[in-house]
Amino acid sequence: MVMPLYDDAPLRHLKRPIVNHALIVLNILVFAVVYSEFFGDPLTIMRGFAIIPRVLFGEADLADWIVGPPAPATLVTSLFFHSSLLHIASNMLFLYVFGDNVEDAMGSLHYLLFYLCCGVVAGAFYVYATPQSIVPLVGASGAISGVCAAFLLLYPRTTVTGFFPPLTFVMFPFWLITLAEKSRSPLRPLFGLKPPLFSFHASGFIFIGAWILLQLLNASWGGGESHVAWMAHVGGIAAGLVLTPFFKRRSHRLFDRGLPRPTTTSSAPPALPPEETPSEN
């Protein structure tokens, strides 16, 4: 999986993307509270708020000791639970990098509604793709997939800086060694990838387009057996592509048309396998 670091699209309408930041904080707080085990076993808690297709269709019931909202509400509540640290870290990084600009192009209230709609549609895709599943689905990936699709439509010419974690994992120690031993010359860019993370630059169209293609390939090759609910990603992407023209500001044209090339940057800093691991969305 290729991960984003930042993009160079400036905020044109908002001083701060309040809703995007609030969503990130809320997700992190929920994760911290659940895994603190203050309210009990994290997996039991997540099952109560996760999407479980057979439960949603009324063909199965949760155990009496599992607390949660009515089954239809899990299409929303599942968006705020994550099954591992890697799961939430990757989701929040994507949301941080791309969500601020999408909120800027839509307005805060429209962005919140858009985010929730994409998440609900993503959950519905997963439910109808795996109607007999009893594996709980949690995660914000479906909603974030919609945000990525919106970014593709709104900022295709923006430059996105990203990195490939496996390559970073392999090359970073060598960079540290050359940095520590002054007798060696420091590592230079490798095939255009810049140390220490060996990052690269690509247009929003190429970066998000390649990411969407990867989701489609994964969904078509083996989504049913994977712990990652690829069909939820596909549903979120579809919702984002369809809904973006209706939620964006009228003044913000699709495909960066009529907008000057950006000159400032928007920054981006930034499991636990159970007996029945929740699907990562």
Long-range contacts (C-beta under 8 A, 24 or more apart in sequence): 1-90, 1-165, 1-214, 2-162, 2-163, 2-164, 2-207, 2-210, 2-211, 3-90, 3-93, 3-94, 3-162, 3-163, 3-164, 3-165, 4-93, 4-94, 4-97, 4-98, 4-160, 4-161, 4-162, 4-207, 4-268, 5-97, 5-161, 5-162, 5-163, 5-197, 5-199, 5-268, 6-97, 6-160, 6-161, 6-265, 6-266, 6-267, 6-268, 7-97, 7-98, 7-101, 7-155, 7-158, 7-159, 7-160, 7-161, 7-204, 7-265, 7-266, 7-268, 8-158, 8-159, 8-262, 8-263, 8-264, 8-265, 8-266, 9-101, 9-155, 9-158, 9-204, 9-262, 9-266, 10-262, 10-263, 10-264, 10-265, 10-266, 11-100, 11-101, 11-104, 11-266, 12-104, 12-252, 13-104, 13-105, 13-107, 13-249, 13-252, 14-103, 14-104, 14-108, 17-99, 17-100, 17-103, 17-104, 17-108, 17-111, 18-108, 19-103, 19-108, 19-109, 19-111, 19-112, 19-115, 20-95, 20-96, 20-99, 20-100, 20-102, 20-103, 20-111, 23-95, 23-99, 23-112, 23-115, 23-140, 24-92, 24-95, 24-96, 24-99, 26-80, 27-80, 27-82, 27-88, 27-91, 27-92, 27-140, 28-88, 28-92, 30-80, 30-81, 30-82, 31-81, 31-82, 31-85, 31-88, 34-81, 35-272, 42-272, 43-274, 43-275, 43-276, 43-278, 45-81, 46-81, 46-83, 46-136, 46-138, 46-278, 47-136, 47-278, 49-74, 49-77, 49-78, 49-80, 49-81, 49-138, 50-74, 50-77, 50-78, 50-81, 50-136, 50-137, 50-138, 50-278, 51-75, 51-78, 51-123, 51-126, 51-127, 51-136, 51-137, 51-138, 52-133, 52-134, 52-135, 52-136, 52-137, 53-126, 53-127, 53-130, 53-131, 53-132, 53-133, 53-134, 54-131, 54-132, 54-133, 54-134, 55-134, 56-127, 57-127, 57-131, 60-134, 74-123, 75-119, 75-120, 75-123, 75-124, 76-116, 76-119, 76-120, 78-123, 78-136, 78-137, 78-138, 78-139, 78-281, 79-116, 79-119, 79-123, 79-139, 79-140, 79-142, 79-143, 80-140, 81-138, 81-139, 81-278, 82-138, 82-139, 82-140, 82-280, 83-138, 83-139, 83-271, 83-272, 83-274, 83-277, 83-278, 83-280, 84-271, 84-272, 84-280, 85-271, 86-271, 87-139, 87-271, 87-280, 89-270, 91-139, 91-140, 91-141, 91-144, 92-270, 93-268, 93-270, 94-144, 94-147, 94-148, 95-140, 95-144, 95-147, 96-268, 96-269, 96-270, 97-160, 97-266, 97-268, 98-144, 98-147, 98-148, 98-151, 98-208, 99-144, 99-147, 100-266, 101-151, 101-154, 101-155, 101-158, 101-266, 102-147, 102-150, 102-151, 102-154, 105-150, 105-154, 105-155, 105-248, 105-249, 105-252, 106-150, 106-247, 106-248, 106-249, 106-252, 107-249, 110-247, 110-248, 110-249, 111-247, 113-247, 114-146, 114-147, 114-150, 114-240, 114-243, 114-244, 114-247, 115-143, 115-146, 115-147, 116-143, 117-146, 117-239, 117-243, 118-142, 118-143, 118-145, 118-146, 118-147, 118-236, 118-239, 118-240, 118-243, 119-143, 119-146, 119-236, 121-146, 121-235, 121-236, 121-238, 121-239, 122-146, 122-232, 122-233, 122-235, 122-236, 122-239, 122-281, 123-232, 123-235, 123-281, 124-235, 125-231, 125-232, 125-234, 125-235, 125-236, 125-238, 126-229, 126-231, 126-232, 126-235, 126-279, 126-281, 129-223, 129-224, 129-231, 130-224, 130-231, 135-276, 135-277, 135-278, 135-279, 136-276, 136-278, 136-279, 137-229, 137-232, 137-278, 137-279, 137-281, 138-278, 138-279, 138-280, 138-281, 139-229, 139-232, 139-278, 139-279, 139-280, 139-281, 140-281, 141-228, 141-229, 141-232, 141-233, 141-236, 141-280, 141-281, 142-229, 142-232, 142-233, 142-235, 142-236, 142-281, 143-236, 144-236, 145-215, 145-232, 145-233, 145-234, 145-235, 145-236, 145-237, 145-240, 146-236, 146-237, 146-239, 146-240, 146-243, 147-240, 148-208, 148-211, 148-212, 148-237, 148-240, 149-208, 149-212, 149-236, 149-237, 149-238, 149-239, 149-240, 149-241, 149-244, 150-240, 150-243, 150-244, 150-247, 150-248, 151-204, 151-208, 152-204, 152-205, 152-208, 152-209, 152-212, 152-241, 153-240, 153-241, 153-244, 153-245, 153-254, 153-255, 154-244, 154-248, 154-252, 154-254, 154-255, 154-256, 155-204, 155-256, 156-203, 156-204, 156-205, 156-208, 156-255, 156-256, 157-203, 157-204, 157-205, 157-255, 157-256, 157-261, 158-203, 158-204, 158-256, 158-262, 159-201, 159-202, 159-203, 159-204, 159-262, 160-201, 160-202, 160-203, 160-204, 160-207, 160-208, 161-199, 161-200, 161-201, 162-199, 162-200, 162-202, 162-207, 163-193, 163-197, 163-198, 163-199, 163-200, 164-198, 164-200, 167-193, 167-198, 168-197, 168-198, 171-195, 171-198, 172-196, 172-197, 172-198, 212-237, 227-277, 227-279, 227-280, 228-279, 228-280, 228-281, 229-279, 229-280, 229-281, 232-279, 232-281, 233-281
